[in-house]
Structure formats: C-alpha cells, structure tokens
Amino acid sequence: MSMSWVMSYENIPQSISSVLLTVSDNPIVILLIINLILLFVGVFMDMTPAVLIFTPIFLPIIVELGMDPIQFGIIMVMNLSVGLCTPPVGSVLFVGVGIAGTTIEKVIKPLLPLFIAMIVALFLVTYFPELSLWLPSLFDL
C-alpha cells in the first residue's frame, strides 16, 4: 500500500506512460515494449509483487491505447507465467527439478520448444484480442 502511495505521489505511472508514449504512438510497438519489460521482470520477480507494482504503471497506457483491460490482464499474467519457469529465478522450474530429482541443465534443452510455444502464444494473444476476449464476450462483460 505504501508503494502505491509513493508511486502516485511521485507521479511515476504518469511519467512512465508519457515516456512510453513518446517512444512511439504505434500500439504494436508499445505492446512489444511492455511485453519485453514484463518478460524481463518475470524472470527475476515473483508474479504477485510484479502484478501489484506494474499494473498501475502500465494500465493507464493500455487504456489510452484503447485496449481492453481484460486482455491486458491476460497478457500480464502470461508474461509473468513464462518467467515462473525461466531460470535464474524460475520457482516452478526449481520445484519441478526437485520433484523429478534431476538437474536444471538436463531440463532446459527439452524445454526450449515449450518456451518458444509460450512466447508465440503470448504474441498471438497480444496482437489478436479475439483470442482472449471471446469467452468474456459470451457473458456480455
């Protein structure tokens, strides 16, 4: 809560928003930058604090681009989920290795095609909103 107060008092979300919007006014480029930032953050930070810290920063940008907040939530969770199974901090990767009784070195090479599939799915959901919004549209949300 104190982090949110400091961020709002110092206008950090507005500053980051203006910087990202000055980089480009193309939504595709801005979404690519946000995806890269969230992928990087997901590698080093657990999902819950990352969502709490980066949602108030990126949500105003997404709203200004005219993007659906539900789609952005899905994109954010997908980005950070990739980080959960990516070294060096990937907690899911370490749990799986511990349960299997193997080493990370033996697991990484077979996981590379799955990482590629996760990134492809992430970019499909990012740039084709129909993929992530068809179910909520059934409920008329």
N, CA, C and O of each residue as an XYZ file, in Angstrom:
564
protein
N       0.822     -1.183      0.000
C       0.000      0.000      0.000
C       0.873      1.256      0.000
O       0.566      2.246     -0.664
N       1.951      1.191      0.750
C       2.850      2.343      0.785
C       3.534      2.547     -0.565
O       3.796      3.679     -0.973
N       3.822      1.439     -1.255
C       4.419      1.536     -2.591
C       3.458      2.246     -3.541
O       3.882      3.084     -4.337
N       2.182      1.922     -3.466
C       1.187      2.573     -4.313
C       1.107      4.059     -4.006
O       0.996      4.879     -4.917
N       1.163      4.415     -2.709
C       1.093      5.815     -2.335
C       2.296      6.582     -2.879
O       2.141      7.669     -3.435
N       3.493      6.018     -2.720
C       4.706      6.681     -3.206
C       4.640      6.836     -4.724
O       4.990      7.885     -5.266
N       4.190      5.784     -5.401
C       4.110      5.851     -6.863
C       3.129      6.932     -7.309
O       3.413      7.669     -8.254
N       1.999      7.035     -6.654
C       1.031      8.057     -7.053
C       1.502      9.454     -6.644
O       1.285     10.412     -7.385
N       2.135      9.585     -5.492
C       2.619     10.884     -5.033
C       3.710     11.422     -5.958
O       3.760     12.620     -6.238
N       4.567     10.545     -6.422
C       5.674     10.936     -7.300
C       5.291     10.919     -8.783
O       6.128     11.211     -9.636
N       4.046     10.584     -9.096
C       3.549     10.530    -10.483
C       4.363      9.571    -11.357
O       4.581      9.834    -12.540
N       4.802      8.475    -10.775
C       5.607      7.501    -11.516
C       4.816      6.879    -12.667
O       5.348      6.802    -13.774
N       3.568      6.430    -12.465
C       2.839      5.871    -13.614
C       2.676      6.865    -14.759
O       2.802      6.490    -15.925
N       2.396      8.132    -14.438
C       2.236      9.133    -15.483
C       3.559      9.400    -16.203
O       3.578      9.619    -17.414
N       4.652      9.381    -15.461
C       5.961      9.607    -16.076
C       6.320      8.480    -17.033
O       6.757      8.728    -18.157
N       6.136      7.249    -16.588
C       6.438      6.104    -17.447
C       5.511      6.092    -18.643
O       5.935      5.785    -19.757
N       4.255      6.422    -18.424
C       3.276      6.487    -19.511
C       3.706      7.496    -20.557
O       3.681      7.201    -21.751
N       4.098      8.674    -20.126
C       4.497      9.695    -21.098
C       5.769      9.289    -21.840
O       5.905      9.563    -23.032
N       6.702      8.637    -21.141
C       7.926      8.180    -21.807
C       7.602      7.129    -22.862
O       8.102      7.204    -23.985
N       6.765      6.147    -22.509
C       6.411      5.115    -23.485
C       5.645      5.691    -24.670
O       5.840      5.264    -25.808
N       4.789      6.644    -24.407
C       4.012      7.225    -25.498
C       4.840      8.170    -26.361
O       4.466      8.435    -27.504
N       5.963      8.687    -25.842
C       6.844      9.494    -26.676
C       7.767      8.622    -27.524
O       8.249      9.053    -28.571
N       8.011      7.385    -27.062
C       8.833      6.472    -27.848
C       8.144      6.178    -29.168
O       8.771      6.187    -30.227
N       6.852      5.919    -29.092
C       6.082      5.618    -30.296
C       4.605      5.828    -29.993
O       4.160      5.679    -28.855
N       3.864      6.173    -31.023
C       2.417      6.244    -30.862
C       1.738      5.037    -31.506
O       0.511      4.960    -31.573
N       2.554      4.102    -31.977
C       2.057      2.876    -32.586
C       1.756      1.852    -31.481
O       2.666      1.464    -30.749
N       0.502      1.409    -31.348
C       0.166      0.454    -30.287
C       0.945     -0.853    -30.374
O       1.226     -1.468    -29.346
N       1.296     -1.283    -31.566
C       2.041     -2.537    -31.724
C       3.416     -2.417    -31.079
O       3.862     -3.333    -30.388
N       4.085     -1.298    -31.301
C       5.416     -1.083    -30.734
C       5.335     -0.966    -29.208
O       6.155     -1.542    -28.493
N       4.351     -0.224    -28.719
C       4.211     -0.057    -27.272
C       3.904     -1.388    -26.601
O       4.454     -1.686    -25.540
N       3.029     -2.196    -27.205
C       2.732     -3.523    -26.639
C       3.966     -4.420    -26.665
O       4.185     -5.198    -25.737
N       4.765     -4.317    -27.712
C       6.006     -5.093    -27.777
C       6.948     -4.685    -26.649
O       7.549     -5.543    -26.003
N       7.080     -3.381    -26.410
C       7.953     -2.899    -25.331
C       7.434     -3.377    -23.979
O       8.214     -3.830    -23.141
N       6.118     -3.279    -23.759
C       5.539     -3.729    -22.491
C       5.759     -5.227    -22.312
O       6.101     -5.674    -21.217
N       5.566     -6.012    -23.382
C       5.809     -7.454    -23.301
C       7.259     -7.750    -22.934
O       7.521     -8.604    -22.087
N       8.195     -7.056    -23.559
C       9.607     -7.305    -23.258
C       9.945     -6.937    -21.813
O      10.692     -7.649    -21.142
N       9.391     -5.820    -21.343
C       9.631     -5.423    -19.952
C       9.067     -6.467    -18.995
O       9.736     -6.871    -18.044
N       7.833     -6.904    -19.248
C       7.204     -7.878    -18.352
C       7.891     -9.238    -18.417
O       7.991     -9.921    -17.398
N       8.367     -9.644    -19.592
C       9.127    -10.898    -19.674
C      10.410    -10.804    -18.852
O      10.767    -11.739    -18.136
N      11.091     -9.680    -18.959
C      12.322     -9.477    -18.192
C      12.037     -9.462    -16.698
O      12.754    -10.085    -15.915
N      10.987     -8.749    -16.308
C      10.625     -8.674    -14.883
C      10.210    -10.051    -14.366
O      10.547    -10.421    -13.240
N       9.480    -10.809    -15.186
C       9.012    -12.128    -14.778
C      10.129    -13.111    -14.507
O       9.959    -14.053    -13.733
N      11.269    -12.898    -15.138
C      12.408    -13.788    -14.912
C      12.985    -13.578    -13.514
O      13.462    -14.530    -12.897
N      12.949    -12.342    -13.007
C      13.611    -12.029    -11.746
C      12.672    -11.803    -10.573
O      13.121    -11.784     -9.427
N      11.375    -11.631    -10.830
C      10.456    -11.285     -9.751
C       9.283    -12.256     -9.754
O       8.858    -12.727    -10.809
N       8.767    -12.550     -8.579
C       7.599    -13.403     -8.463
C       6.379    -12.682     -9.038
O       6.368    -11.457     -9.158
N       5.360    -13.455     -9.389
C       4.218    -12.912    -10.107
C       3.407    -11.907     -9.281
O       3.059    -10.843     -9.795
N       3.105    -12.209     -8.044
C       2.219    -11.347     -7.256
C       2.781     -9.943     -7.069
O       2.068     -8.979     -7.350
N       4.027     -9.772     -6.608
C       4.533     -8.405     -6.484
C       4.653     -7.699     -7.830
O       4.451     -6.488     -7.917
N       4.982     -8.451     -8.882
C       5.100     -7.826    -10.203
C       3.756     -7.284    -10.676
O       3.692     -6.188    -11.233
N       2.683     -8.044    -10.458
C       1.352     -7.562    -10.840
C       0.992     -6.326    -10.027
O       0.467     -5.356    -10.573
N       1.271     -6.354     -8.730
C       0.938     -5.219     -7.874
C       1.737     -3.970     -8.222
O       1.233     -2.855     -8.085
N       2.966     -4.142     -8.666
C       3.813     -2.993     -8.982
C       3.542     -2.460    -10.387
O       3.453     -1.247    -10.580
N       3.410     -3.352    -11.372
C       3.367     -2.905    -12.764
C       1.976     -2.643    -13.321
O       1.854     -1.981    -14.351
N       0.927     -3.138    -12.679
C      -0.419     -2.842    -13.170
C      -0.720     -1.352    -13.135
O      -1.183     -0.814    -14.141
N      -0.478     -0.651    -12.014
C      -0.773      0.786    -12.040
C       0.136      1.590    -12.972
O      -0.191      2.719    -13.338
N       1.255      1.019    -13.348
C       2.157      1.719    -14.266
C       1.674      1.562    -15.704
O       1.613      2.539    -16.451
N       1.329      0.331    -16.095
C       1.001      0.071    -17.489
C      -0.479      0.235    -17.835
O      -0.810      0.469    -18.997
N      -1.371      0.118    -16.861
C      -2.801      0.196    -17.167
C      -3.210      1.537    -17.778
O      -4.003      1.535    -18.719
N      -2.713      2.685    -17.296
C      -3.089      3.938    -17.967
C      -2.647      3.994    -19.428
O      -3.334      4.577    -20.267
N      -1.511      3.393    -19.727
C      -1.028      3.363    -21.112
C      -1.967      2.525    -21.964
O      -2.343      2.922    -23.067
N      -2.339      1.370    -21.447
C      -3.226      0.456    -22.171
C      -4.586      1.108    -22.413
O      -5.144      1.005    -23.506
N      -5.110      1.769    -21.404
C      -6.410      2.434    -21.544
C      -6.310      3.545    -22.589
O      -7.227      3.732    -23.388
N      -5.205      4.278    -22.582
C      -5.024      5.349    -23.567
C      -4.925      4.799    -24.986
O      -5.335      5.460    -25.940
N      -4.384      3.594    -25.125
C      -4.309      2.966    -26.451
C      -5.657      2.408    -26.906
O      -5.819      2.042    -28.070
N      -6.619      2.344    -25.991
C      -7.936      1.819    -26.329
C      -8.022      0.304    -26.230
O      -8.916     -0.312    -26.812
N      -7.106     -0.288    -25.504
C      -7.078     -1.732    -25.350
C      -7.965     -2.150    -24.182
O      -8.112     -1.407    -23.212
N      -8.549     -3.330    -24.276
C      -9.412     -3.842    -23.225
C      -8.567     -4.225    -21.999
O      -7.580     -4.946    -22.146
N      -8.930     -3.762    -20.802
C      -8.167     -4.121    -19.592
C      -8.160     -5.619    -19.301
O      -7.206     -6.122    -18.708
N      -9.195     -6.334    -19.705
C      -9.211     -7.793    -19.506
C      -8.105     -8.437    -20.336
O      -7.393     -9.319    -19.856
N      -7.968     -7.993    -21.579
C      -6.908     -8.531    -22.427
C      -5.536     -8.206    -21.841
O      -4.637     -9.046    -21.860
N      -5.375     -6.986    -21.320
C      -4.094     -6.629    -20.719
C      -3.788     -7.496    -19.503
O      -2.641     -7.888    -19.290
N      -4.814     -7.798    -18.705
C      -4.607     -8.680    -17.557
C      -4.131    -10.055    -17.985
O      -3.246    -10.639    -17.359
N      -4.720    -10.570    -19.054
C      -4.304    -11.877    -19.570
C      -2.876    -11.817    -20.087
O      -2.088    -12.733    -19.847
N      -2.536    -10.747    -20.793
C      -1.174    -10.586    -21.311
C      -0.176    -10.505    -20.159
O       0.895    -11.110    -20.212
N      -0.531     -9.765    -19.136
C       0.367     -9.609    -17.992
C       0.608    -10.946    -17.288
O       1.746    -11.280    -16.961
N      -0.452    -11.702    -17.059
C      -0.315    -12.997    -16.394
C       0.484    -13.966    -17.268
O       1.310    -14.724    -16.760
N       0.242    -13.943    -18.572
C       1.009    -14.835    -19.454
C       2.494    -14.484    -19.439
O       3.339    -15.375    -19.357
N       2.814    -13.201    -19.518
C       4.218    -12.773    -19.460
C       4.894    -13.245    -18.182
O       5.977    -13.828    -18.218
N       4.254    -12.991    -17.074
C       4.865    -13.332    -15.786
C       4.892    -14.842    -15.555
O       5.756    -15.338    -14.832
N       3.966    -15.571    -16.152
C       3.979    -17.036    -16.043
C       5.159    -17.638    -16.783
O       5.727    -18.637    -16.341
N       5.530    -17.041    -17.898
C       6.727    -17.511    -18.604
C       7.940    -17.345    -17.694
O       8.828    -18.197    -17.672
N       7.973    -16.251    -16.948
C       9.078    -16.014    -16.035
C       9.142    -17.000    -14.891
O      10.220    -17.262    -14.358
N       7.987    -17.558    -14.500
C       7.984    -18.532    -13.405
C       8.745    -19.813    -13.742
O       9.207    -20.519    -12.846
N       8.872    -20.106    -15.014
C       9.574    -21.335    -15.391
C      10.848    -21.043    -16.193
O      11.321    -21.887    -16.953
N      11.388    -19.847    -16.013
C      12.607    -19.458    -16.709
C      13.715    -19.211    -15.690
O      13.500    -18.492    -14.715
N      14.894    -19.793    -15.897
C      15.999    -19.511    -14.982
C      16.402    -18.040    -15.093
O      16.116    -17.440    -16.129
N      17.014    -17.445    -14.149
C      17.658    -17.989    -12.965
C      16.756    -18.081    -11.740
O      17.123    -18.765    -10.784
N      15.604    -17.433    -11.719
C      14.783    -17.420    -10.519
C      13.547    -18.294    -10.668
O      12.804    -18.436     -9.697
N      13.292    -18.871    -11.796
C      12.066    -19.610    -12.080
C      11.689    -20.616    -11.015
O      12.193    -21.739    -11.001
N      10.801    -20.212    -10.124
C      10.448    -21.065     -8.988
C       9.762    -22.346     -9.431
O       9.987    -23.393     -8.824
N       8.948    -22.303    -10.449
C       8.279    -23.516    -10.935
C       9.297    -24.485    -11.514
O       9.183    -25.697    -11.332
N      10.284    -23.953    -12.206
C      11.343    -24.792    -12.763
C      12.111    -25.513    -11.656
O      12.407    -26.701    -11.779
N      12.431    -24.805    -10.584
C      13.173    -25.413     -9.486
C      12.333    -26.447     -8.736
O      12.862    -27.469     -8.300
N      11.057    -26.200     -8.582
C      10.185    -27.177     -7.938
C      10.092    -28.440     -8.793
O      10.182    -29.552     -8.272
N       9.914    -28.272    -10.090
C       9.835    -29.427    -10.988
C      11.113    -30.240    -10.998
O      11.072    -31.470    -10.993
N      12.246    -29.560    -11.012
C      13.539    -30.249    -10.981
C      13.710    -30.987     -9.661
O      14.224    -32.105     -9.634
N      13.283    -30.366     -8.571
C      13.397    -31.018     -7.261
C      12.529    -32.255     -7.167
O      12.960    -33.276     -6.631
N      11.317    -32.181     -7.678
C      10.413    -33.334     -7.641
C      10.924    -34.454     -8.532
O      10.856    -35.627     -8.166
N      11.436    -34.089     -9.705
C      11.929    -35.103    -10.648
C      13.279    -35.674    -10.242
O      13.682    -36.726    -10.738
N      13.978    -34.992     -9.345
C      15.280    -35.480     -8.914
C      16.326    -35.380    -10.013
O      17.185    -36.253    -10.135
N      16.261    -34.332    -10.807
C      17.214    -34.142    -11.901
C      17.873    -32.775    -11.750
O      17.706    -32.120    -10.722
N      18.610    -32.344    -12.750
C      19.283    -31.051    -12.699
C      18.655    -30.106    -13.717
O      17.999    -30.532    -14.667
N      18.872    -28.825    -13.495
C      18.337    -27.812    -14.414
C      18.983    -27.950    -15.791
O      18.323    -27.740    -16.809
N      20.241    -28.293    -15.827
C      20.939    -28.434    -17.101
C      20.287    -29.499    -17.988
O      20.226    -29.344    -19.207
N      19.803    -30.574    -17.373
C      19.159    -31.647    -18.138
C      17.754    -31.266    -18.599
O      17.238    -31.833    -19.562
N      17.142    -30.314    -17.917
C      15.746    -29.957    -18.200
C      15.637    -28.820    -19.204
O      14.660    -28.761    -19.950
N      16.598    -27.926    -19.246
C      16.484    -26.713    -20.069
C      16.398    -27.030    -21.559
O      15.545    -26.471    -22.249
N      17.246    -27.900    -22.068
C      17.252    -28.172    -23.510
C      15.910    -28.733    -23.997
O      15.406    -28.253    -25.012
N      15.311    -29.717    -23.332
C      13.990    -30.186    -23.786
C      12.876    -29.144    -23.620
O      11.843    -29.233    -24.284
N      13.081    -28.162    -22.738
C      12.058    -27.138    -22.518
C      12.096    -26.009    -23.547
O      11.139    -25.240    -23.638
N      13.163    -25.892    -24.315
C      13.275    -24.791    -25.272
C      12.101    -24.720    -26.254
O      11.591    -23.624    -26.488
N      11.647    -25.839    -26.841
C      10.471    -25.730    -27.726
C       9.220    -25.247    -26.985
O       8.381    -24.561    -27.570
N       9.094    -25.598    -25.718
C       7.949    -25.129    -24.938
C       8.046    -23.631    -24.652
O       7.031    -22.934    -24.659
N       9.255    -23.131    -24.401
C       9.435    -21.690    -24.232
C       9.046    -20.946    -25.502
O       8.390    -19.906    -25.447
N       9.451    -21.481    -26.634
C       9.104    -20.864    -27.917
C       7.588    -20.873    -28.110
O       7.016    -19.882    -28.563
N       6.941    -21.977    -27.773
C       5.481    -22.062    -27.898
C       4.797    -21.057    -26.969
O       3.798    -20.446    -27.348
N       5.328    -20.881    -25.757
C       4.739    -19.909    -24.829
C       4.871    -18.479    -25.361
O       3.940    -17.685    -25.237
N       6.005    -18.154    -25.944
C       6.216    -16.816    -26.492
C       5.303    -16.589    -27.695
O       4.732    -15.509    -27.844
N       5.161    -17.593    -28.548
C       4.255    -17.471    -29.705
C       2.823    -17.271    -29.229
O       2.111    -16.419    -29.761
N       2.392    -18.041    -28.236
C       1.038    -17.884    -27.696
C       0.859    -16.500    -27.080
O      -0.201    -15.891    -27.224
N       1.872    -16.008    -26.407
C       1.812    -14.674    -25.813
C       1.612    -13.609    -26.888
O       0.774    -12.721    -26.731
N       2.363    -13.688    -27.962
C       2.229    -12.682    -29.007
C       0.918    -12.828    -29.782
O       0.370    -11.834    -30.259
N       0.418    -14.039    -29.910
C      -0.899    -14.209    -30.538
C      -1.995    -13.564    -29.690
O      -2.867    -12.876    -30.220
N      -1.952    -13.781    -28.392
C      -2.955    -13.178    -27.506
C      -2.794    -11.657    -27.475
O      -3.782    -10.929    -27.389
N      -1.546    -11.178    -27.546
C      -1.299     -9.740    -27.506
C      -1.860     -9.043    -28.739
O      -2.502     -8.000    -28.620
N      -1.628     -9.599    -29.901
C      -1.961     -8.889    -31.138
C      -3.264     -9.337    -31.793
O      -3.690     -8.747    -32.786
N      -3.897    -10.365    -31.253
C      -5.208    -10.801    -31.733
C      -6.141    -10.880    -30.531
O      -6.310    -11.951    -29.950
N      -6.749     -9.754    -30.152
C      -7.553     -9.709    -28.930
C      -8.733    -10.674    -28.929
O      -9.228    -11.040    -27.863
N      -9.183    -11.084    -30.092
C     -10.307    -12.015    -30.157
C      -9.994    -13.329    -29.455
O     -10.895    -13.983    -28.929
N      -8.726    -13.719    -29.445
C      -8.337    -14.976    -28.801
C      -8.550    -14.952    -27.293
O      -8.885    -15.973    -26.693
N      -8.358    -13.795    -26.689
C      -8.502    -13.714    -25.237
C      -9.833    -13.134    -24.795
O     -10.190    -13.243    -23.622
N     -10.569    -12.525    -25.700
C     -11.803    -11.857    -25.304
C     -13.070    -12.580    -25.740
O     -14.169    -12.101    -25.460
N     -12.952    -13.716    -26.414
C     -14.168    -14.388    -26.884
C     -14.982    -14.951    -25.729
O     -16.211    -14.905    -25.765
N     -14.316    -15.484    -24.700
C     -15.060    -16.034    -23.565
C     -15.749    -14.934    -22.739
O     -16.931    -15.074    -22.424
N     -15.052    -13.849    -22.382
C     -15.779    -12.785    -21.670
C     -16.932    -12.181    -22.493
O     -17.927    -11.725    -21.931
N     -16.788    -12.184    -23.810
C     -17.864    -11.634    -24.648
C     -19.117    -12.497    -24.575
O     -20.220    -11.999    -24.796
N     -18.966    -13.768    -24.271
C     -20.131    -14.642    -24.111
C     -20.969    -14.252    -22.901
O     -22.177    -14.488    -22.870
N     -20.321    -13.653    -21.906
C     -21.003    -13.239    -20.687
C     -21.440    -11.776    -20.747
O     -21.987    -11.248    -19.779
N     -21.196    -11.121    -21.889
C     -21.580     -9.737    -22.107
C     -20.979     -8.820    -21.054
O     -21.672     -7.976    -20.486
N     -19.665     -8.993    -20.790
C     -18.982     -8.150    -19.798
C     -18.462     -6.892    -20.440
O     -17.858     -6.058    -19.766
